[in-house]
Amino acid sequence: MPVESEPLRKLGFLTIGLFDGDDPRRGHESTLEIIELGERLGFDSAWVRHRHLQYGISSPVAVLAAATQRTSRIELGTAVIPLGWENPLRLAEDLATVDILSGGRLNPGVSVGPPTHFEQVAPALYPDTAEAEDFSHTRVRRLLDLVRGEPATDFSGVKGIEVFSDRVQPHSPGLGGRLWYGGASLRSARWAGENGMNFLTSSVVKAEDPAEGAARDFAEIQLSHIRTFRAHHPDGGRARVSQGLVVIPTDSATAEQRAKYEAYARARLPRTTAPQGPARMLFSPDLVGPSPELAARLHAHAAFREVDEVAFALPFTFDHADYVQILTDLATHLGPTLGWRPAG
C-alpha cells in the first residue's frame, strides 16, 4: 500500500464558469450558486478560472465581487488571472477593493506570459504599445509591490479640495500574503518561492528537457516543482502549495452521470501519455470513480502526499446538476476519506 499523506487540511474547488453566449446571465448565476453551495457544504475555498474572448468567465474579479455579497466564510480565489491582459496598478485596485468587500477572503492567483493568440488580439489590447509590453515576471513583481503597499507615485497630499495617496487605495494589509502564482515549470516554482508568493500547481506541468535528466512521470515532475518552490521560499516547508487535479467522485452519481464522466476522462487520456507541443506540456489523467478508489490513487500520487490543501478542478462542459453532485460527493465522501473536515 502507498504511504498515506497527512490529513487534508483545506479542500477547495475550481470552476470555469461556462455560459451560453445567447444567455450569459444563466451561466454566471450558476457559478454563483455553485460557490454558495460550496460554502454550505463546508469547502474552504472556491476558485474561478478566466477565459478571455471565450464562453467562460472573462472577469473573475467582478464575479468574485458578486460572490462576496452572497457568502460570508468561504475563501475566494482566481486560478489564474494571466497578467498579460492586465495593467498591474488597475488590477491591484480591483483586487484590494474585492478583498475589502469580502472581509479578507480573496486569494488572487496570477500567471505571466503573452496573451493567448497575441498577434491577433494585440491591435485591440495594446494598439500602441504591443512591442514595448513586458510579459515577464517583472509584471508580477509590479503587482506584488503595489498590493503590498509600495508607492505607485511620488506625489501625495492635498491638491485643491482633493486628497491623494501615493499608494494603491484601498489598501488591504493582509492581501499581499494571499497572492498565488500559478506555475508549471521549475523556473516558475523557484521564482514564486524567492518572491514569497503561494504556489498553485495544477493538472499540467512542463516536462523539462530530457537532456537535463529531469523526471518524466507527471507526479514526480510536480513533486520537484513543490520542493523547489519551498526550498527557495522564506517559509521553507511551511510555504503554502495548492494542488489542482481534476477529481470526479461518483459515489452518488447516476448511471448516466458515471458514463458521461468516464467518457470525458477517456477522451482526454491520450494527452497524458507524452509531452504535448513545443512547450512539452504534460497533463495528468483525470481521476474518476468512487471515493475509496480516488483516495487510494491520490495517496499513491507523490505530489499529493506533499500538500495539505487542494482545489480540485471541475470539468469544463458539465451541467449544473453534475457540479452539484460532484461537489456534494467531494464534501461528504472523498474529503472525509482524505482526513478533511468541513469548515463551520
Buried (B, 14 or more C-beta within 10 A) or exposed (E): EEEBBEEBBBBBBBBBBBBEEEEEEEBBBBBBBBBBBBBBBBBBBBBBBBBBEEBBBBBBBEBBBBBBEEBEEBBBBBBBBBBBBBEBEEBBBBBBBBBBBBEEBBBBBBBBBBBBEBEEBBEEBBEEEBEEBEBEBEBBBBBBBBBBBBEBEEEEEEEEEEEEBBBBEEBBEEBBEBBBBBBBBBBBBBBBBBBBBBBBBBBBBBBBEEEEEBBEEBBEBBBBBBBBBBBBBEEEEEBBBBBBBBBBBBBBBEEEBBEBBBEBBEEBEEBBEEBBEEEBBBBBBBBBBBBEBBBBBBBBBBBBBBBBBBBBBBBBEBEBEBBBBBBBBBBBBBBBBBBBEBBE
